[in-house]
């Protein structure tokens, strides 16, 4: 690696971090071959990281470490004392590991030389807000997985005893389900105690899932950037929150194709010599975002009448492979999300009936306890949400400058939005006429309306 590539850093410090300790290898040199190991500090307590960095390093040094559970926290800890650090992809560093000889000292030197070689990929370090959103997303995902497991366990136990519940039976409706199970078979005392335990675990898992889902809905409704994504067909609170949690700063993707590649919706290919091969979209990219966007595309193709759904159905008639069509529609959703997050969108002239229904479903995830804590009612929350949708957010390039020019009072809503919010004061005939007009506008509207 040349001096220009090292960005003027005097030394590179390979850091092998663990939950309780770290090992650091201080290297000086522009390339892995020319690099000289000046010093190795082995198994230093992690609580002494800041003091060690002040004594042993300077602001002209660069820390590099492998992506792990606490790597982002280590980077923020070093940044607090003025030290720069980068996180390298663990998949690449794992391939450099020697099976016959490995310890913390060797790993620290290997991490530093991998950075000097210039082949290791750098991992973006999310800010604190983005990291908290990711933790919330994974908490909801684990709660949903736990709920699915408990439902499968209960159905399996009932099936072992010859009891088959209907496909449309919702196990989360505990009172009705408990009565149905009780009458379906002459259970013994021990069998019923076991069923009660399974139902107790099922209720707890469902309560956890509802809790996390309520927090996610509140986050989407409170953030204009996430709320703007709900405008897209096939996107509700989970998809919008997932995009915000994993994308973070949209400015790190200067082109929609880079975001498509990050999600993993670009097809793989291998063109070498006389052979050419192309494959699907699985096996690379962010699997969580890809799954969410594919689910949104399937919902559009299944029940929507938008131009995007019509385009997908024409593509399905031509190709005959539904997975290919869904992936293509998910790619279009990804590109549309990039334009929205960058602020390149047409402002809403009026909130149509379909968007009202979608916003209502998002607000339905907010628990009454959460509304009470925030001092809101559903009507007031709906008004604030409509106002946020109409006003939107500044462009990504102008967010930093526009925040300093915001007035103390919120801007007054345009007359069109005020008229819409006061729809409850209209007569039934006027409401029906307005909704019919909104439906006609929706049918004529382009699927994204970007400029």
N, C-alpha and C positions, 0 to 999 in steps of 0.2 A: 504494500500500500504506500503510495507516495505521500510526501508532506502535505500536498494540497488536499489529499483525501482524508488525512487525519485532522484537518481543520485547525492546525496550529497547536494541537495538544502535545505537551512535552512527553508525557508518559501515559501508558494504558494500564489500568489496574483491573485484572481479572478477579471477579468476586464470586466465590462459590458460597451461596447463602443457604442457611438452614433455619428452622424455626427458632433455635436457641443460640446458634453461633454462626460465624462466618470465617472463611479462609480467603485471604487476599494475596495475589501475586503481582508485584510491581514490575512492569516490563518497560524497557526503553529501547526504541528502535522503530524504523518505518515499516519493516516487513517481518513475517514470522521467522525467517532464517536469521536476519540481522538483529532481532530482538534479544536483549540481554535481560535476564531475571536479576533485578537488583536486590529484591528482598521478598520473603514470603512470611506472612503472619498466619499461623495456623490456629484454628479453633478459638477465635476471640469471641467473647460473649456478645451477642447481638445488641444488648443494651448499651455497649460501649462504642457503637459504630460511629456516632457523631464525634466523640472525643478522639477516637482513633483517626478519623478522617482529618480533623484539624491538625493533629500532631504529625502525621505521616505523609500527608498529601497537600497539594496546593490547588488553587482555582484553575491552573493550567493543565491539570490532570483529568483524565476521563475514566470513569468507572464503567465497566461492562459486566453484565451478569446474565445468567440463563433464566428464561421465563419459568417461573414456578409459582407456588401459592402466595408467597409474600414478596415477590419481586417488585411489584408496584409500590408497596409500602416502603421498601428499601430505597427506591428511587426518590420518593417524596421526603424520606428522612435525610438523604444526602442533599437534596435541594434546599432543605432548611438551613444548612450550613454553607451554602454557596458552591456545592460540588455538582458537576454534571455527570449524568449516568444514562446509559442506554441498555435496553433489554433486548436480548437476542433470542431468536426462535429456538425452542428446545428440540424440535424435530431434527434440525440440521446438526446441532451440537451433539445429539445422541448418537449420530452416525460416526462421529469422530472418536467416540469412546472406545478404548481398548478393553476387551473382555478379560485379558489375563493380568492386567495391572491397572488399578484405579484406586485413588484416594482423593481427599479434598485438595491436597497440594497440586497433584497432577491435573485435577479438574480446573482449578483456578488458572493455571498456566495455559491449559487448552482453551479456555474461554477467551483469554486475552489474545492468543495467537489466532484464533478463529476470526476475531474482529479485524486484526491486522491483515489477514488474508483477503478480506473484502468480499467473502462469499456468504457470510452469515446474514440472514434476513433480520432486519430490525423490527421489533414489535412496538406499536404505538402505545404509549402510556396514557391511559384515560385520566381525565380530571376526576376530582372527588365526586362530583354530581353524577357523572356518567358511570363511575364505579358503583355508586349506591344503586343506581337504576339497574345495573347488571345483577347485583346481588338480589334485588327485589324480584327480577325476572326469574332467576334460578330458584328462588324460594317458592314462587308460584308453580313453576314447572315440577319441582319435587313434590309439592303438595298434591298436584293433579295426578302425578304418577302414583303416589301413595293411595289416593282415592280409588284409582282404577284397580290397583292391586287388591284393596279391601273388597271392592265389588266382586272381583273374580273369585276371591277366597270364599265369600259368602255363597255365591252361586254354585261354586264347586261342591261345597259341603251339602247344600240342599240337593244338588244333583246326585250325590252319593247316596242320599236317602230317598231317591225317587221323586223329588219335588222339583218341578220345572216351572219357573216363573215366566210370564210372558215377556216378549222382547221389549215391549213398551213400558214395562214396569220400572218405575224410578225408585231405586233403592234408597235414595237420599230422603225421600218422604217417609221418615221413620215410623210415624204413627200408623199410616195406612199399610206400609209394608209389614210391620210387626204383626198386625192383625191378620193379614193375608197368610203369613208364614205360620202363625199359630193354628189357624183353621185347616191348613193344608195337610197336616200329618199329626198322628197321635204321639207327640214328642214325650220322651222321658224327662225326668227332672234334670239329669246331667246334660242331656242333649240341648234342652232349652237354655241352660246356663251358658253353654258354649255359644249358642246363637246370640244370646244377649251380649256376650263379650264381643262377638264380631260386629254386631250392630253398634255397640259403643265406640269401637275403633272406627267404624265407618262414619259415624256422626262427627267424631273429632277430626277426621281427615277432611270431611266436607266443610266443617267450620273453618279450618285453616285455609282451605282453598278460597272460600268466600272472603276471608279477611284479606288475603293477598290480592285478590281480584278487585276488592273495593279500593285498596291503596293505589293500585295501578290505574283504575278509572279516575280517581281523584287527581293523580299526577297528570294524566292526559288532559282533563278538563281545566287544570290550572296553568298549563303551559301552552301558549299560543302556537308554538312551533309544532308540538305534537298534535294539537287539536286541528291544525291545518291539514294534516295527513288524513284525517277522517273524511275530508271532502272526496277522496278517491274511492271509487266503487270497489268493494271487496276489502276495504280497510276499516277496522273498528279499533277499539282500545288496545287489544293485545298486539295487533300488527303495528299500530302506530307507536306503542310503547317499546316494542322490540326494536323497531328501526331507530328510535332515539337512543336506546340503551347501548346498542352495539355500534352504531355509526359514530355517535358522539359529535365531534366537530366535523361538519360536512365539508369544510374548506380543505380538508386533507385529501379529498377526491376532487380534482380539478376538472374531471370529465365524467359523464355518466358511465362510460365503459369501464372506468376504474371501480366504480361502485358495483357494477354488474359482476366484475371479476372478484371483488371482495365477497359478495354474496355467494358466488359459485354458480351463476346461471349462464356462464359462457361455456360452450361445448369444448371438450378436450380434443386434441388432435396430435398426430405424430406423423410428420412428413420428413422422411430421411431416405436419401438415395432414390431408388425406384419405387419404394413402397409409400403408400399414403393410407393413413388410418384416422378416422374420426369417431368420437364416442359421445356419450351423454354428458349430463351436467352433475352427476354425483361424484363424490370422492374428493372434492376440493371446495374451498370457500367456507363461509360461516353456515353451518348446518341449521342453526336455530332460525336465522333470518330466512334461509332458503325454504325451510318447512312452512314458516308462517306465510310467506308470499305465495307458495304453491297452494296452500289451503285457500287463500284469498282468491287466487285465479280459478280454482275449482268451484268456489261459490259463485263467481261471476258467470262461468260457463254453464252452471247448472240452472240458475234461476234468474239471472239478470237479463234485461232487454236493452242494455246500453250498446252503443256502437262497438265497444271493445268486445262484448259478448258475441255480437253478430260477426265480427271479424274472426273470433276464435272458432265459431261454428262453421264458417266458410273454410277456414284452414283445416278443420277436422274432416270436413267432407272431401277435401282435396288430398290430405295426407293419410287419413284413416288411423292415426296413432294418437290416442288421447293424451298420453304422457308428453309427447312432443308439443302438442298444442298448449297444454297447461304450462309447460316450461316457457314457451314463447310469450304467453300472457303474463306470467310472473316476471319475465324480463321487462315487459312494457311497464308493469307496475313499479319496478325498481327505478326505471328511467324517470317515470312520472314523480316518484318520491324525491329523486335528486333535484328536479326542477322546483318542487315545492319547498324543500329545505333550503335551497339557494335563494328563495324569494322571487323566482321568475314565474309568476302566476298571475292570472287575471283576478282582480278582486270580485267578491260576490256582490251582484246587484240585489239579489234576494235569496233568502234561504228557502229552498223548495221543500215539498212535502216529504220526499225521500230522505233528505238530510235531516229533517225534523225527527223522523222515525229512528234514524240511526243515532242521533244525539240522545233521544229518549232512552234507547237501550243502554247506552253508555252510562247515563245518569242512573238507570235502574240498578247498576252494580254498586252504587254508593249506598252504604248502609245508613239507616236512620240515626244511629249513634254518631257516625262521622259527620252527618249534616248538623246534628245538634252541637257537636264540638266546635264546628266552624261558624255557628250562629246563622245558618242558612236554612231556607226552605227550598223545596223542589222548584217552585215558581221563580224565586230569586236566582237559584243556580242556573235555571234555564235561560233567564234573561242575560246573566253574565256570560254564559257560553255563547249565545247568539251574538252578543256584542264582540266577543273575542274573535268569532268567525268572520264577522263583517270587517273589523278593523285589521285583523291579521297580524302580521309581524313584519319588521323591516327586512330588507335584503341582507344576505349573509355578509356582504362586504361593508354594509353601512350600519351594522348592529352596534358596533363599538362607539361610533360617533353619534348615532341617534339617541342612545341612552342618556347622554348628557344634555340633550335638548328637550327631554320630555317635560311637559308641564306638571304641576303638582296635582291638578285635577284631571280625571280621565276625560278624553275628548268626547264631545257630545255626539250621540248617534245620529246618522242621517235619518231623514223623515221616513224613508222606505222601511228601515228597520224598526223605527218606533211604531210605525203603523202595523208591522207584522207582530210585534210583541204585544200589542193591544188587541189582538185578534179575538180574545175572549169577550171583548165588549161588543162584538158584532152580532148580528142576528144569525140564525141558523142558515137562512137563505144566502146571506152575504158570505158566510164562511164556506158554504158549498161552492159558490161562484169563485171565490179566491183559490180554493183548493183545485178546482177544475182548471183554472188558469195556470196554476203552478205545475200541474201535471202536463199540460200541453207544452209549457216551456221546457220541462224536463225531457220530454220525448224529442224535442228539436235540438236540445243542447248537445254539444260535442262531449265526448267522454271525459276529457280533462280540462279543456278550455284554457290552454296555456298560450302565452304570447312569447 
